[in-house]
Amino acid sequence: MTALPLLLIAQAVPAQAQEEAGGQLPDAVPTVQLSAEELPPLASPENPDEIVFSAQTVEFDSEADIVTAMGDVHMVREGMRLRADRVVWNRRTGAVEANGDVAIRSPAGESAYADSASLSDTLRDGMVENLLIVLENGGRLAARHGVRVDGVSTLTSAAYTPYRAYGYDGEPQEPSWRITAARIVHDPETNRIRYSNARFELFGVTVMALPAFSHPDGSTGGASGLLVPDLRLSRSNGLEVGLPYYLQLAPNRDLTITPRIYTEVLPAIEARYRHLAAEGAFQIGGMATYGTRREINPPAGFVSSGNEDFRGYIEANGRFQITPYWSASGSGRLTTDDTFLRRYDISRDDRLRSTVTLERIGRDSYFSLAGWAVQDLRVTSDAGQQPIALPVLDYRYRKKESIVGGTVNVRLNSLGIVRTDGQDTQRAFASAQWDLRRITALGQEVTLTALVRGDAYHSDENANTLTSFYRGEEGWQFRGIGAVAADIAWPFVGEIFGGVQRITPRIQFVATPPLSNLEVPNEDSRSIELETSNVFSLNRFPGNDRFEDGARITYGGEYRLDIPRFSLSTSIAQSYRLSREPALFPDGTGLAARFSDIVGRTDIRYGRFLALTHRFRLDKDNLELRRNEIDFSVGSRTTYGEIGYLRLNRDITFNVEDLRDREELRAAARVAIGNYWSLFGSAVVDLTSQREDPLSQSDGFEPVRTRLGFGYQDEGLEFGFTWRRDYDDTGDARRGNTFLLRFALTNLGR
């Protein structure tokens, strides 16, 4: 016979004795043995005056109107839940006495634990001994004695800790910090915790006294108040102190205002506004000051004291999903001068891009209407030459198995570029591409491609473009493009070393009639880099303004090995141009001669411990390395080392400004000391010499930036110290040392 739990639903007001079967209710209810699995979840009663509870044993004293429940007692009223070993409920007075592993949970998610509790029958108010309250954000309030009236908890001899700490051995331990107080008041209505006669303890040592202190309880994502200050010391600005103040304007809107005080320059003000809506979110931030602005590249022998002027920076970004298919997004960055971002340690970007986009993404179609602009902060930049692209329209439609089982992709594109002191260009094209992919009976993967495209261009002031073969001819120009390609890959797969290996030779044939490429402007196909990712592309120019013509064969292969915890993949390829006409590619790009340079890539992975990627380009004539790029990392999540090396030795003539040679070394490491401490460092070194790039000012070993520091991080505390050195003077952003102190507490305020 299955045992069912006793479920008692009673009015939470004094009740008259009830009669059942012509007599009084029994004084005692027989014990029912229950397992934890058989206890059903108790739902809140619809009537706010009702209490629902279950227990293993229930006794009812009809004369005193007292209900005594024992054995895993659960009570629910208006979302308040109580669990205890024994509960005595006086229905006349409404008093509830709970003993033994008492747990109380509010509808908001706050939980309280105690040895015993004296409560009202609303389960919201009462007195508790040896109390522990677990807040919704994980913070904990512990006290010897607690009283709760109208939802407000007043604790005496209490302490607040941000979390329940566990060591790496899984055993409980003391958190790294806590606040002790003679009296703590927690008011869920205002979502704040207030302290009287409190002390802040760090690693068990009292750091400071807090006579009167309060902070948000974290239940609503934060509340207005001061945040942890920022401290920094740099040669350019001296000692910097930032005092951020957080304003919660609404549950979905906030504003952070940060006054910044410096010892070497005038103060600055920084602000950031964030807004979350049902359709999306956006944020706007910026910084402003009044100070000295110096030229980024003054004439030789001229020393400028600079001009006092307004200086600042603003950035914004956001995205909104208007309908399931339509979305709008944008981002913008703008500064008053070339060195402000670096001077105030905001960013080291040398170009700031602003964009706005309206998109529709369908199952088989894509539409985009966009615009963008660039602010160039480089020493050699000419503001008048920077493009403003508006509008940029792109539409794509895909139709599967439409012609002979292939896929047709239709594309419409237009682009308008204007410059304040440079060439203006407008472009529009329409294209259709057909692709058919099949697997033969021998396992060969065959892909056939056919492309047709028509272009229309209009440009003026072409002579203002410095690189002559980027200009094109003024006025209207038209171009037709046709291309066919056949690509065959033949993978051979087998078992080896307890894993799987795959050897895949590949060959591709592409043919395109001669094109009038130089008659149209080149705005988006300038930075050419031959590598494994594009050597088999239909068009190896980036962008759309240049299209590779002639006939060519590309051949290569790939090897891949996958065994438990280890993988290796490597690929290599080269192309041969069948046409004898001169190539459009500049010398040094690896594509100017009939035989291209040889490109390859190797990736090695050993679990999460080791990762190595090597990309290379070998000169077709003497096998000299024209590109040598290595990214290597080794270690665990807490202790690791990373090395990055890049050498571009293209030997390209000076009239191609987009393809400068460079050699650079990057290194970074982090070493864990114990469970929470770590040392870290990084460095960037410019290895470019004038032998590689005659325009370079480096002597072959020029440090760009180095960084060293240490840090501590656990669940509730993070702090660290960082030293960084910059080696270049750029305008008023001076070379020198910067020291940064970081200190952050979790579950305290925001």
ZAMARGU-4260 file (C-alpha; in steps of 0.2 Angstrom, whole numbers, plus 5000, padded with zeros to 4 digits):
<rodrens>
0) 5000/5000/5000 | 5008/5016/4994 | 5010/5029/5008 | 5004/5047/5003 | 5009/5063/5012
5) 4997/5072/5023 | 4993/5089/5015 | 4984/5101/5027 | 4976/5117/5020 | 4970/5128/5034
10) 4964/5145/5036 | 4977/5156/5044 | 4965/5164/5056 | 4957/5157/5072 | 4945/5143/5067
15) 4931/5135/5076 | 4931/5116/5079 | 4925/5106/5064 | 4914/5091/5064 | 4917/5076/5053
20) 4907/5060/5053 | 4897/5067/5068 | 4912/5070/5079 | 4927/5081/5083 | 4944/5080/5073
25) 4956/5068/5081 | 4969/5076/5092 | 4983/5066/5084 | 4986/5060/5066 | 4994/5043/5063
30) 5012/5045/5058 | 5016/5042/5039 | 5033/5037/5034 | 5039/5046/5019 | 5055/5046/5009
35) 5062/5062/5002 | 5058/5057/4984 | 5040/5055/4989 | 5037/5073/4996 | 5028/5083/4982
40) 5033/5101/4979 | 5021/5112/4987 | 5013/5126/4977 | 5008/5142/4984 | 4989/5143/4988
45) 4979/5155/4978 | 4970/5162/4994 | 4983/5173/5003 | 4975/5168/5020 | 4979/5149/5017
50) 4994/5140/5022 | 4999/5124/5014 | 5011/5112/5023 | 5017/5094/5023 | 5025/5083/5036
55) 5028/5066/5042 | 5019/5067/5058 | 5005/5080/5062 | 4997/5082/5079 | 4982/5094/5081
60) 4976/5100/5098 | 4958/5106/5095 | 4956/5114/5112 | 4971/5125/5111 | 4970/5126/5092
65) 4988/5121/5090 | 4995/5111/5076 | 5012/5102/5079 | 5021/5096/5063 | 5036/5085/5064
70) 5048/5076/5052 | 5054/5086/5037 | 5041/5100/5038 | 5037/5111/5023 | 5025/5126/5024
75) 5021/5139/5011 | 5011/5155/5011 | 5011/5169/4998 | 5027/5163/4991 | 5036/5162/5007
80) 5043/5144/5011 | 5048/5137/5027 | 5057/5120/5031 | 5061/5113/5048 | 5062/5097/5058
85) 5048/5103/5070 | 5035/5117/5068 | 5022/5122/5081 | 5008/5133/5074 | 4996/5142/5086
90) 4982/5146/5075 | 4974/5158/5088 | 4989/5169/5090 | 4997/5166/5073 | 5014/5162/5081
95) 5025/5149/5072 | 5039/5141/5082 | 5052/5132/5070 | 5066/5121/5077 | 5080/5111/5069
100) 5088/5115/5052 | 5077/5129/5049 | 5077/5136/5031 | 5066/5151/5025 | 5065/5156/5007
105) 5057/5172/5000 | 5049/5174/4983 | 5063/5186/4978 | 5076/5172/4980 | 5083/5177/4997
110) 5086/5162/5009 | 5089/5162/5028 | 5095/5147/5039 | 5095/5146/5058 | 5094/5134/5072
115) 5077/5140/5078 | 5065/5154/5073 | 5049/5162/5080 | 5038/5168/5066 | 5021/5175/5062
120) 5010/5164/5052 | 5014/5175/5037 | 5032/5168/5038 | 5039/5185/5034 | 5042/5192/5051
125) 5049/5186/5068 | 5065/5183/5078 | 5079/5171/5073 | 5094/5164/5083 | 5111/5160/5075
130) 5105/5166/5058 | 5112/5165/5041 | 5104/5174/5026 | 5110/5170/5008 | 5106/5184/4997
135) 5101/5182/4979 | 5118/5187/4972 | 5127/5175/4983 | 5132/5186/4997 | 5129/5180/5015
140) 5124/5189/5031 | 5127/5180/5048 | 5122/5185/5065 | 5119/5179/5083 | 5102/5186/5083
145) 5090/5193/5070 | 5073/5201/5070 | 5062/5204/5054 | 5048/5216/5054 | 5038/5221/5038
150) 5052/5212/5028 | 5066/5222/5036 | 5080/5212/5044 | 5089/5219/5059 | 5104/5209/5064
155) 5116/5211/5079 | 5134/5205/5081 | 5133/5202/5062 | 5145/5200/5047 | 5143/5201/5029
160) 5154/5190/5017 | 5153/5191/4998 | 5151/5172/4995 | 5154/5155/5003 | 5172/5151/5000
165) 5179/5134/4996 | 5197/5129/4994 | 5204/5119/4980 | 5202/5104/4991 | 5184/5107/4992
170) 5184/5111/5010 | 5175/5127/5016 | 5186/5142/5021 | 5185/5160/5026 | 5183/5172/5012
175) 5197/5184/5008 | 5187/5199/5015 | 5172/5203/5026 | 5163/5217/5035 | 5159/5215/5053
180) 5147/5226/5062 | 5137/5228/5079 | 5121/5231/5069 | 5116/5227/5051 | 5100/5232/5043
185) 5094/5224/5027 | 5079/5232/5018 | 5073/5222/5003 | 5062/5237/4998 | 5077/5249/4995
190) 5089/5234/4991 | 5102/5241/5003 | 5112/5234/5017 | 5116/5247/5031 | 5130/5245/5044
195) 5133/5253/5061 | 5150/5252/5069 | 5157/5241/5056 | 5175/5236/5051 | 5182/5230/5035
200) 5193/5215/5036 | 5205/5209/5023 | 5213/5192/5025 | 5208/5192/5044 | 5216/5209/5047
205) 5206/5225/5051 | 5210/5237/5037 | 5198/5252/5041 | 5184/5257/5052 | 5167/5260/5044
210) 5156/5270/5057 | 5142/5272/5045 | 5142/5262/5028 | 5129/5255/5016 | 5129/5247/4999
215) 5116/5238/4987 | 5112/5220/4990 | 5114/5216/4972 | 5096/5210/4970 | 5092/5223/4956
220) 5109/5223/4947 | 5116/5238/4958 | 5111/5254/4965 | 5118/5272/4964 | 5134/5275/4974
225) 5153/5277/4973 | 5163/5263/4965 | 5181/5258/4968 | 5193/5272/4963 | 5206/5270/4949
230) 5224/5274/4953 | 5238/5276/4940 | 5255/5285/4938 | 5262/5290/4921 | 5275/5301/4915
235) 5263/5311/4904 | 5250/5314/4917 | 5258/5311/4933 | 5247/5303/4947 | 5229/5300/4941
240) 5214/5297/4953 | 5198/5292/4946 | 5182/5292/4957 | 5168/5284/4947 | 5150/5287/4953
245) 5136/5275/4947 | 5119/5281/4945 | 5105/5268/4942 | 5092/5278/4932 | 5080/5263/4930
250) 5081/5244/4930 | 5086/5245/4912 | 5096/5262/4912 | 5112/5267/4921 | 5125/5281/4920
255) 5143/5281/4927 | 5152/5297/4929 | 5170/5297/4933 | 5180/5313/4937 | 5198/5311/4935
260) 5211/5321/4944 | 5229/5323/4938 | 5245/5331/4946 | 5253/5336/4929 | 5237/5341/4918
265) 5220/5348/4921 | 5206/5337/4927 | 5195/5327/4915 | 5177/5320/4916 | 5172/5303/4909
270) 5154/5297/4907 | 5146/5281/4901 | 5127/5279/4898 | 5119/5262/4895 | 5101/5258/4890
275) 5093/5241/4888 | 5077/5239/4878 | 5066/5225/4873 | 5072/5227/4855 | 5090/5229/4859
280) 5103/5240/4868 | 5115/5254/4866 | 5128/5263/4875 | 5137/5280/4874 | 5153/5285/4882
285) 5166/5298/4882 | 5179/5309/4890 | 5183/5328/4890 | 5196/5340/4896 | 5205/5356/4892
290) 5223/5355/4890 | 5238/5357/4879 | 5238/5349/4861 | 5255/5347/4852 | 5258/5343/4834
295) 5260/5324/4831 | 5274/5327/4818 | 5281/5345/4820 | 5294/5351/4807 | 5312/5346/4810
300) 5321/5357/4823 | 5304/5365/4828 | 5299/5363/4846 | 5281/5367/4850 | 5274/5372/4867
305) 5257/5367/4861 | 5240/5376/4861 | 5227/5376/4875 | 5211/5369/4868 | 5196/5357/4872
310) 5201/5339/4870 | 5190/5324/4871 | 5184/5307/4864 | 5166/5300/4861 | 5161/5282/4857
315) 5144/5274/4855 | 5138/5257/4849 | 5121/5248/4849 | 5110/5235/4840 | 5092/5233/4838
320) 5082/5218/4832 | 5067/5227/4824 | 5058/5211/4818 | 5064/5193/4817 | 5072/5197/4800
325) 5077/5216/4801 | 5090/5223/4813 | 5099/5240/4814 | 5116/5242/4822 | 5130/5255/4823
330) 5146/5261/4831 | 5155/5277/4831 | 5172/5283/4838 | 5178/5301/4836 | 5192/5311/4845
335) 5197/5329/4844 | 5216/5326/4840 | 5228/5312/4835 | 5236/5309/4852 | 5222/5311/4865
340) 5218/5292/4866 | 5236/5288/4869 | 5240/5302/4880 | 5225/5297/4892 | 5228/5279/4890
345) 5211/5275/4882 | 5217/5266/4867 | 5232/5264/4855 | 5222/5262/4839 | 5228/5272/4825
350) 5212/5272/4815 | 5194/5275/4822 | 5180/5268/4812 | 5162/5273/4813 | 5148/5263/4805
355) 5129/5261/4803 | 5120/5246/4796 | 5102/5241/4792 | 5101/5222/4788 | 5088/5209/4784
360) 5094/5191/4785 | 5082/5179/4778 | 5083/5160/4775 | 5090/5162/4757 | 5093/5181/4756
365) 5103/5195/4764 | 5101/5213/4762 | 5112/5227/4770 | 5112/5246/4768 | 5127/5253/4777
370) 5139/5268/4779 | 5156/5271/4787 | 5169/5284/4790 | 5187/5283/4796 | 5197/5295/4807
375) 5216/5292/4804 | 5227/5296/4818 | 5243/5290/4810 | 5258/5302/4809 | 5258/5301/4790
380) 5239/5303/4788 | 5231/5315/4777 | 5213/5319/4783 | 5207/5324/4766 | 5212/5307/4759
385) 5201/5297/4771 | 5186/5290/4763 | 5168/5292/4768 | 5157/5277/4761 | 5139/5281/4759
390) 5129/5272/4754 | 5136/5254/4754 | 5122/5243/4748 | 5123/5224/4746 | 5110/5211/4742
395) 5112/5192/4740 | 5100/5179/4735 | 5104/5160/4735 | 5094/5147/4725 | 5098/5129/4728
400) 5097/5115/4715 | 5091/5128/4702 | 5101/5123/4687 | 5107/5106/4684 | 5107/5103/4703
405) 5119/5117/4707 | 5117/5132/4718 | 5115/5150/4711 | 5120/5165/4721 | 5114/5182/4714
410) 5122/5198/4721 | 5119/5216/4719 | 5131/5229/4726 | 5134/5248/4726 | 5146/5259/4734
415) 5149/5278/4735 | 5165/5285/4742 | 5168/5304/4744 | 5183/5313/4751 | 5185/5330/4757
420) 5202/5332/4747 | 5203/5317/4736 | 5196/5306/4723 | 5177/5302/4723 | 5171/5285/4717
425) 5154/5277/4714 | 5152/5259/4709 | 5138/5247/4706 | 5139/5229/4700 | 5127/5214/4698
430) 5134/5196/4698 | 5127/5178/4697 | 5138/5163/4702 | 5133/5145/4699 | 5142/5131/4710
435) 5139/5112/4708 | 5148/5100/4720 | 5148/5082/4718 | 5157/5066/4725 | 5162/5054/4712
440) 5162/5035/4714 | 5181/5035/4717 | 5178/5048/4732 | 5184/5063/4722 | 5176/5080/4727
445) 5172/5090/4711 | 5166/5108/4712 | 5162/5117/4696 | 5159/5136/4696 | 5154/5149/4683
450) 5153/5168/4686 | 5146/5182/4676 | 5146/5200/4682 | 5144/5218/4676 | 5151/5233/4683
455) 5148/5252/4682 | 5160/5265/4689 | 5161/5284/4690 | 5175/5294/4697 | 5182/5311/4698
460) 5198/5321/4705 | 5207/5305/4701 | 5224/5314/4701 | 5223/5316/4720 | 5226/5298/4723
465) 5245/5296/4726 | 5247/5278/4719 | 5244/5280/4701 | 5238/5262/4697 | 5224/5264/4710
470) 5216/5279/4701 | 5208/5272/4686 | 5201/5284/4673 | 5190/5299/4676 | 5171/5298/4671
475) 5161/5283/4667 | 5169/5266/4665 | 5161/5249/4662 | 5167/5232/4664 | 5161/5214/4661
480) 5168/5199/4670 | 5166/5181/4666 | 5175/5166/4675 | 5174/5147/4675 | 5183/5136/4687
485) 5184/5117/4691 | 5191/5111/4708 | 5195/5093/4712 | 5200/5087/4729 | 5204/5068/4732
490) 5205/5064/4750 | 5213/5047/4756 | 5208/5042/4774 | 5215/5028/4784 | 5219/5023/4802
495) 5236/5026/4810 | 5243/5027/4828 | 5226/5023/4835 | 5219/5038/4826 | 5214/5044/4808
500) 5225/5052/4795 | 5219/5061/4779 | 5229/5065/4763 | 5221/5076/4751 | 5229/5082/4735
505) 5220/5096/4726 | 5220/5104/4709 | 5210/5119/4702 | 5208/5127/4685 | 5202/5145/4683
510) 5199/5154/4667 | 5194/5173/4665 | 5195/5183/4649 | 5206/5198/4649 | 5199/5213/4659
515) 5201/5232/4659 | 5206/5232/4677 | 5217/5248/4677 | 5203/5258/4669 | 5192/5257/4685
520) 5197/5264/4702 | 5204/5253/4715 | 5196/5257/4732 | 5195/5240/4741 | 5208/5228/4733
525) 5224/5236/4738 | 5231/5225/4752 | 5236/5209/4743 | 5243/5195/4754 | 5245/5177/4746
530) 5241/5164/4758 | 5233/5147/4760 | 5216/5155/4763 | 5215/5163/4746 | 5227/5153/4735
535) 5212/5143/4728 | 5200/5158/4728 | 5191/5162/4711 | 5198/5180/4713 | 5214/5182/4724
540) 5212/5201/4725 | 5203/5206/4741 | 5188/5216/4738 | 5178/5219/4722 | 5188/5233/4712
545) 5201/5221/4705 | 5198/5204/4697 | 5211/5192/4692 | 5210/5188/4673 | 5219/5175/4663
550) 5220/5156/4665 | 5229/5147/4679 | 5231/5131/4687 | 5233/5130/4706 | 5239/5114/4714
555) 5243/5108/4732 | 5239/5096/4746 | 5233/5094/4764 | 5238/5082/4777 | 5229/5079/4793
560) 5232/5068/4808 | 5220/5066/4822 | 5224/5055/4837 | 5218/5056/4855 | 5223/5073/4862
565) 5234/5077/4847 | 5230/5084/4830 | 5241/5090/4816 | 5236/5098/4799 | 5247/5105/4786
570) 5244/5112/4768 | 5254/5119/4754 | 5250/5126/4737 | 5256/5135/4722 | 5249/5141/4706
575) 5255/5143/4688 | 5248/5156/4676 | 5244/5149/4658 | 5242/5167/4651 | 5258/5176/4645
580) 5251/5193/4647 | 5259/5203/4661 | 5251/5201/4678 | 5241/5215/4687 | 5249/5210/4704
585) 5263/5221/4710 | 5280/5214/4711 | 5283/5206/4728 | 5266/5200/4731 | 5271/5183/4725
590) 5259/5183/4711 | 5268/5194/4698 | 5276/5180/4688 | 5269/5165/4680 | 5273/5154/4694
595) 5267/5160/4711 | 5276/5159/4727 | 5273/5144/4738 | 5262/5146/4752 | 5259/5135/4767
600) 5251/5133/4784 | 5254/5121/4799 | 5243/5119/4814 | 5248/5108/4829 | 5237/5105/4844
605) 5240/5094/4860 | 5225/5095/4870 | 5223/5112/4878 | 5242/5112/4883 | 5250/5116/4867
610) 5245/5126/4851 | 5257/5130/4836 | 5252/5139/4820 | 5265/5143/4806 | 5261/5152/4790
615) 5274/5155/4777 | 5277/5160/4759 | 5292/5154/4750 | 5300/5164/4735 | 5297/5153/4720
620) 5315/5156/4713 | 5326/5154/4728 | 5314/5148/4742 | 5318/5163/4753 | 5305/5166/4766
625) 5294/5181/4760 | 5282/5178/4775 | 5286/5169/4791 | 5273/5170/4804 | 5273/5160/4820
630) 5260/5159/4834 | 5265/5147/4849 | 5257/5145/4866 | 5260/5132/4879 | 5253/5129/4896
635) 5237/5128/4906 | 5224/5141/4910 | 5233/5149/4924 | 5252/5146/4919 | 5256/5149/4901
640) 5268/5157/4888 | 5264/5164/4871 | 5276/5169/4857 | 5271/5178/4841 | 5283/5182/4827
645) 5280/5190/4810 | 5292/5194/4796 | 5286/5201/4780 | 5300/5203/4767 | 5291/5206/4751
650) 5303/5218/4742 | 5289/5229/4736 | 5293/5245/4728 | 5289/5261/4737 | 5274/5266/4727
655) 5263/5253/4735 | 5259/5261/4752 | 5248/5247/4758 | 5261/5234/4758 | 5275/5239/4769
660) 5288/5226/4776 | 5289/5223/4794 | 5297/5211/4807 | 5289/5210/4824 | 5291/5199/4840
665) 5277/5198/4853 | 5279/5188/4869 | 5268/5186/4884 | 5268/5174/4900 | 5258/5171/4916
670) 5264/5161/4930 | 5253/5155/4944 | 5260/5155/4962 | 5249/5145/4973 | 5230/5145/4970
675) 5227/5164/4968 | 5243/5173/4965 | 5251/5176/4948 | 5265/5185/4939 | 5263/5191/4921
680) 5272/5200/4908 | 5272/5205/4890 | 5283/5214/4877 | 5282/5220/4859 | 5298/5222/4849
685) 5300/5230/4832 | 5313/5220/4823 | 5312/5230/4807 | 5328/5238/4800 | 5331/5250/4786
690) 5338/5235/4776 | 5320/5228/4776 | 5310/5244/4775 | 5320/5260/4770 | 5306/5271/4778
695) 5308/5262/4795 | 5316/5272/4809 | 5320/5256/4819 | 5337/5250/4821 | 5332/5232/4820
700) 5328/5230/4839 | 5316/5243/4845 | 5305/5239/4860 | 5288/5246/4857 | 5280/5242/4874
705) 5284/5231/4889 | 5273/5226/4904 | 5276/5217/4920 | 5265/5214/4935 | 5257/5203/4948
710) 5239/5200/4954 | 5228/5191/4966 | 5211/5184/4961 | 5198/5173/4970 | 5179/5173/4970
715) 5177/5189/4980 | 5193/5199/4978 | 5204/5205/4964 | 5219/5216/4965 | 5235/5219/4956
720) 5250/5230/4951 | 5256/5233/4933 | 5271/5242/4927 | 5271/5247/4908 | 5284/5256/4898
725) 5281/5265/4881 | 5296/5269/4870 | 5290/5281/4858 | 5285/5300/4859 | 5270/5304/4849
730) 5265/5322/4850 | 5261/5325/4869 | 5260/5306/4872 | 5277/5304/4880 | 5288/5289/4881
735) 5290/5283/4899 | 5283/5272/4913 | 5265/5270/4918 | 5260/5261/4935 | 5243/5255/4937
740) 5235/5249/4954 | 5219/5238/4952 | 5208/5233/4967 | 5190/5226/4965 | 5178/5217/4977
745) 5164/5206/4971 | 5146/5207/4978 | 5149/5224/4985 | 5138/5237/4976 | 5137/5234/4958
</rodrens>
